[in-house]
């Protein structure tokens, strides 16, 4: 089952949804990763160590170190992994609003991690994008 590739359809139907919880990015050694008995939301192996995304409460319980806390927004549209420009438009808009974002693309959806204290501003900006006319990954005109 493939997802949507067409940019204007993706943006108009992305339906951003805030996922309950406060999340953190942590890094642990490959050796320590093999010993933990938790199921992180995300696991990514890098040469320096293993990055995991877990709920803040769990990180605190496990004494994991982290720097910032993040809110997760899921873009509910089934985006194709080969879609072009979808995250470019979104991250550009969030950057214009002064909101950093860490995007994770999974098979069905894209997930955005934004600073916890800026989640409402991010949701507002994402909803604004859905009302815009897009051409070549550029926002041309938005209706209110």
Backbone as CSV, one residue per row, in Angstrom:
resi,resn,N_x,N_y,N_z,CA_x,CA_y,CA_z,C_x,C_y,C_z
1,UNK,0.847,-1.178,0.000,0.000,0.000,0.000,0.893,1.242,0.000
2,UNK,0.894,1.950,-1.092,1.737,3.140,-1.164,0.982,4.372,-0.687
3,UNK,1.753,5.355,-0.265,1.166,6.583,0.233,1.031,7.631,-0.848
4,UNK,0.702,8.834,-0.421,0.494,9.963,-1.326,1.834,10.617,-1.632
5,UNK,2.071,10.935,-2.904,3.301,11.612,-3.332,3.070,13.072,-3.695
6,UNK,1.870,13.418,-4.102,1.595,14.750,-4.634,1.593,15.782,-3.499
7,UNK,2.490,16.758,-3.615,2.742,17.708,-2.538,1.506,18.475,-2.094
8,UNK,0.739,19.021,-3.038,-0.416,19.824,-2.627,-1.439,18.981,-1.868
9,UNK,-1.615,17.729,-2.256,-2.557,16.842,-1.552,-2.018,16.505,-0.166
10,UNK,-0.727,16.225,-0.075,-0.122,15.932,1.228,-0.328,17.091,2.207
11,UNK,-0.032,18.290,1.750,-0.121,19.455,2.627,-1.558,19.762,3.043
12,UNK,-2.495,19.597,2.123,-3.899,19.888,2.447,-4.514,18.832,3.364
13,UNK,-3.967,17.629,3.349,-4.578,16.547,4.128,-3.656,15.997,5.212
14,UNK,-2.669,16.772,5.651,-1.701,16.233,6.616,-2.273,16.025,8.021
15,UNK,-3.290,16.744,8.422,-3.963,16.591,9.714,-2.981,16.379,10.874
16,UNK,-2.257,17.427,11.265,-1.306,17.282,12.375,-2.023,16.916,13.673
17,UNK,-1.478,15.940,14.360,-2.073,15.459,15.609,-0.997,15.415,16.693
18,UNK,-1.239,16.116,17.775,-0.289,16.082,18.899,-0.438,14.749,19.624
19,UNK,0.685,14.097,19.853,0.710,12.841,20.581,0.985,13.153,22.045
20,UNK,0.200,12.571,22.915,0.326,12.827,24.346,1.720,12.428,24.835
21,UNK,2.286,13.239,25.685,3.557,12.918,26.310,4.624,13.956,26.048
22,UNK,5.694,13.825,26.798,6.869,14.674,26.682,8.025,13.723,26.375
23,UNK,8.761,13.984,25.299,9.765,13.053,24.806,11.161,13.647,24.883
24,UNK,12.160,12.755,24.953,13.555,13.189,24.996,14.389,12.311,24.061
25,UNK,15.468,12.908,23.554,16.446,12.190,22.751,17.617,11.870,23.681
26,UNK,18.018,10.620,23.718,19.144,10.187,24.546,20.116,9.404,23.688
27,UNK,21.345,9.320,24.144,22.304,8.455,23.476,22.935,7.544,24.518
28,UNK,23.090,6.293,24.155,23.728,5.324,25.030,24.691,4.477,24.196
29,UNK,25.632,3.881,24.864,26.597,3.051,24.144,25.901,1.800,23.613
30,UNK,26.492,1.215,22.593,25.926,-0.016,22.026,25.911,-1.119,23.080
31,UNK,26.920,-1.144,23.907,27.003,-2.151,24.984,25.844,-1.968,25.976
32,UNK,25.621,-0.737,26.420,24.526,-0.480,27.369,23.156,-0.663,26.721
33,UNK,23.060,-0.366,25.429,21.781,-0.545,24.743,21.339,-2.006,24.791
34,UNK,22.273,-2.913,24.622,21.923,-4.342,24.626,21.451,-4.816,26.000
35,UNK,21.695,-4.027,27.043,21.314,-4.411,28.406,19.979,-3.825,28.866
36,UNK,19.493,-2.782,28.180,18.264,-2.137,28.660,17.044,-2.985,28.321
37,UNK,16.054,-2.912,29.181,14.848,-3.723,29.022,13.633,-2.832,28.777
38,UNK,13.799,-1.873,27.865,12.692,-0.985,27.517,12.498,-1.012,26.010
39,UNK,11.355,-0.522,25.571,11.072,-0.427,24.138,10.978,1.049,23.761
40,UNK,12.089,1.649,23.315,12.054,3.061,22.923,11.117,3.295,21.740
41,UNK,10.646,4.519,21.622,9.821,4.909,20.489,10.637,4.838,19.199
42,UNK,11.914,5.224,19.274,12.807,5.180,18.112,14.174,4.704,18.556
43,UNK,14.804,3.924,17.693,16.178,3.464,17.910,16.930,3.718,16.615
44,UNK,18.069,4.411,16.723,18.896,4.635,15.543,20.352,4.416,15.935
45,UNK,21.019,3.516,15.227,22.419,3.197,15.502,23.336,4.110,14.697
46,UNK,24.214,4.811,15.409,25.238,5.635,14.775,26.593,5.130,15.240
47,UNK,27.657,5.527,14.577,28.964,5.000,14.961,29.359,5.436,16.374
48,UNK,28.851,6.594,16.828,29.206,7.090,18.164,28.393,6.433,19.280
49,UNK,27.256,5.871,18.942,26.392,5.263,19.951,24.998,5.058,19.403
50,UNK,24.080,4.714,20.274,22.703,4.452,19.888,21.839,5.613,20.370
51,UNK,21.120,6.239,19.438,20.179,7.295,19.786,18.821,6.649,20.020
52,UNK,18.186,7.037,21.111,16.832,6.553,21.372,15.941,7.747,21.692
53,UNK,14.675,7.624,21.345,13.664,8.589,21.762,12.743,7.844,22.711
54,UNK,12.593,8.400,23.901,11.734,7.795,24.924,10.938,8.892,25.618
55,UNK,9.904,8.488,26.335,9.167,9.459,27.139,10.065,9.965,28.258
56,UNK,9.947,11.236,28.562,10.779,11.878,29.581,10.693,11.131,30.906
57,UNK,9.501,10.736,31.278,9.288,10.026,32.546,10.147,8.751,32.617
58,UNK,10.202,8.021,31.516,11.001,6.797,31.460,12.495,7.121,31.511
59,UNK,12.910,8.163,30.796,14.322,8.569,30.818,14.746,8.946,32.234
60,UNK,13.884,9.668,32.928,14.191,10.052,34.311,14.301,8.810,35.201
61,UNK,13.392,7.886,35.025,13.391,6.647,35.819,14.664,5.829,35.567
62,UNK,15.139,5.829,34.308,16.317,5.045,33.926,17.626,5.848,34.100
63,UNK,17.521,7.092,34.575,18.682,7.978,34.749,19.430,8.236,33.444
64,UNK,18.687,8.321,32.331,19.292,8.679,31.050,19.495,10.191,31.017
65,UNK,20.564,10.617,30.398,20.853,12.036,30.242,20.182,12.557,28.967
66,UNK,19.683,13.788,29.025,19.101,14.442,27.856,19.223,15.936,28.036
67,UNK,19.057,16.677,26.943,19.215,18.124,27.013,17.896,18.878,26.965
68,UNK,16.970,18.461,26.109,15.734,19.202,25.898,14.547,18.251,25.949
69,UNK,13.372,18.830,26.097,12.156,18.018,26.032,11.373,18.417,24.779
70,UNK,10.698,17.431,24.204,10.060,17.595,22.905,8.623,17.098,22.936
71,UNK,7.784,17.750,22.144,6.421,17.275,21.902,6.434,16.581,20.545
72,UNK,5.592,15.575,20.390,5.526,14.863,19.118,4.223,15.196,18.412
73,UNK,4.359,15.557,17.140,3.211,15.819,16.272,3.282,14.816,15.126
74,UNK,2.220,14.052,14.955,2.152,13.112,13.840,1.346,13.744,12.721
75,UNK,1.880,13.692,11.513,1.148,14.149,10.332,0.371,12.929,9.850
76,UNK,-0.932,12.949,10.049,-1.778,11.756,9.903,-1.969,11.270,8.471
77,UNK,-1.577,12.054,7.494,-1.696,11.615,6.103,-0.671,10.509,5.841
78,UNK,-1.052,9.525,5.021,-0.115,8.449,4.650,0.767,8.962,3.519
79,UNK,1.931,9.461,3.902,2.861,10.014,2.918,3.757,8.918,2.366
80,UNK,4.011,8.992,1.083,4.916,8.054,0.432,6.343,8.422,0.830
81,UNK,7.167,7.436,1.085,8.555,7.698,1.461,9.320,8.432,0.357
82,UNK,8.842,8.343,-0.884,9.503,9.007,-2.008,8.878,10.362,-2.352
83,UNK,7.969,10.846,-1.521,7.350,12.155,-1.762,8.436,13.239,-1.718
84,UNK,8.325,14.207,-2.600,9.346,15.257,-2.704,8.794,16.586,-2.197
85,UNK,9.526,17.199,-1.273,9.211,18.549,-0.820,8.308,18.667,0.386
86,UNK,7.698,17.578,0.825,6.738,17.634,1.935,7.390,18.195,3.196
87,UNK,8.432,17.555,3.649,9.090,18.030,4.866,9.822,19.351,4.637
88,UNK,10.243,19.615,3.409,10.920,20.889,3.112,9.985,22.073,3.371
89,UNK,8.750,21.976,2.900,7.779,23.051,3.121,7.489,23.205,4.611
90,UNK,7.306,22.086,5.288,6.963,22.106,6.713,8.098,22.678,7.552
91,UNK,9.311,22.179,7.333,10.431,22.659,8.150,10.756,24.119,7.855
92,UNK,10.554,24.547,6.614,10.782,25.965,6.280,9.796,26.850,7.040
93,UNK,8.534,26.466,7.040,7.507,27.242,7.747,7.810,27.295,9.251
94,UNK,8.174,26.159,9.830,8.488,26.139,11.261,9.727,26.986,11.549
95,UNK,10.719,26.956,10.671,11.915,27.792,10.843,11.545,29.272,10.817
96,UNK,10.643,29.645,9.898,10.190,31.040,9.826,9.501,31.478,11.112
97,UNK,8.906,30.526,11.818,8.229,30.815,13.086,9.181,30.690,14.281
98,UNK,10.454,30.380,14.018,11.435,30.235,15.091,11.294,28.939,15.875
99,UNK,10.827,27.889,15.205,10.587,26.606,15.862,11.515,25.552,15.263
100,UNK,12.381,24.985,16.098,13.238,23.900,15.620,12.402,22.625,15.515
101,UNK,12.847,21.728,14.648,12.083,20.494,14.439,13.051,19.357,14.114
102,UNK,12.766,18.212,14.667,13.460,16.972,14.331,12.408,16.063,13.737
103,UNK,12.558,15.761,12.451,11.559,14.962,11.734,11.999,13.504,11.664
104,UNK,11.024,12.624,11.833,11.237,11.186,11.687,10.206,10.686,10.683
105,UNK,10.676,10.088,9.611,9.768,9.522,8.619,9.678,8.020,8.842
106,UNK,8.464,7.544,9.031,8.214,6.111,9.162,7.436,5.670,7.921
107,UNK,7.039,4.414,7.859,6.409,3.897,6.649,5.111,4.635,6.299
108,UNK,4.258,4.864,7.286,2.956,5.478,7.013,2.926,6.995,7.191
109,UNK,3.644,7.493,8.175,3.511,8.905,8.542,4.861,9.540,8.830
110,UNK,4.848,10.873,8.825,5.988,11.655,9.282,5.649,12.162,10.675
111,UNK,6.656,12.199,11.521,6.481,12.609,12.914,7.452,13.745,13.193
112,UNK,6.952,14.792,13.807,7.755,15.975,14.084,7.945,16.123,15.584
113,UNK,9.183,16.284,15.987,9.486,16.568,17.387,9.865,18.033,17.468
114,UNK,9.058,18.801,18.188,9.264,20.242,18.332,9.481,20.538,19.811
115,UNK,10.160,21.653,20.130,10.341,21.980,21.546,8.995,21.943,22.280
116,UNK,8.991,21.300,23.420,7.753,21.062,24.164,6.958,22.357,24.386
117,UNK,7.671,23.431,24.698,7.000,24.691,25.013,6.473,25.415,23.768
118,UNK,6.809,24.920,22.572,6.365,25.575,21.339,5.374,24.735,20.538
119,UNK,4.828,23.692,21.152,3.963,22.784,20.395,2.702,23.482,19.876
120,UNK,2.104,24.367,20.633,0.884,25.040,20.171,1.172,25.939,18.981
121,UNK,2.301,26.647,19.020,2.699,27.490,17.885,2.974,26.640,16.651
122,UNK,3.589,25.485,16.859,3.882,24.582,15.734,2.588,24.065,15.114
123,UNK,1.644,23.663,15.942,0.353,23.167,15.429,-0.363,24.256,14.635
124,UNK,-0.328,25.467,15.134,-0.960,26.590,14.427,-0.307,26.798,13.062
125,UNK,1.019,26.779,13.019,1.745,26.969,11.755,1.433,25.840,10.771
126,UNK,1.351,24.613,11.256,1.050,23.476,10.380,-0.357,23.573,9.804
127,UNK,-1.295,24.006,10.617,-2.669,24.165,10.128,-2.758,25.279,9.090
128,UNK,-1.935,26.311,9.252,-1.904,27.394,8.263,-1.423,26.878,6.905
129,UNK,-0.443,25.990,6.915,0.092,25.442,5.665,-1.008,24.735,4.873
130,UNK,-1.908,24.068,5.567,-2.974,23.327,4.888,-3.885,24.229,4.071
131,UNK,-3.889,25.519,4.371,-4.730,26.471,3.651,-3.966,27.252,2.592
132,UNK,-2.825,26.751,2.169,-1.977,27.486,1.236,-1.945,26.850,-0.146
133,UNK,-1.724,27.693,-1.136,-1.496,27.258,-2.512,0.007,27.039,-2.651
134,UNK,0.386,25.844,-3.099,1.794,25.461,-3.185,2.176,25.233,-4.642
135,UNK,3.382,25.681,-5.010,3.926,25.391,-6.335,5.438,25.225,-6.208
136,UNK,5.958,24.119,-6.729,7.404,23.843,-6.674,7.959,23.971,-5.251
137,UNK,7.262,23.392,-4.295,7.650,23.395,-2.876,7.674,24.794,-2.258
138,UNK,7.077,25.780,-2.919,7.024,27.137,-2.391,5.577,27.489,-2.054
139,UNK,5.380,28.153,-0.911,4.056,28.642,-0.542,3.803,29.907,-1.353
140,UNK,2.758,29.898,-2.188,2.442,31.055,-3.016,1.440,31.989,-2.334
141,UNK,0.373,31.419,-1.814,-0.693,32.232,-1.229,-1.449,31.388,-0.223
142,UNK,-1.819,32.005,0.890,-2.564,31.291,1.925,-3.890,31.991,2.169
143,UNK,-4.922,31.195,2.405,-6.219,31.763,2.786,-6.390,31.574,4.273
144,UNK,-7.137,32.440,4.868,-7.346,32.379,6.330,-8.450,31.433,6.690
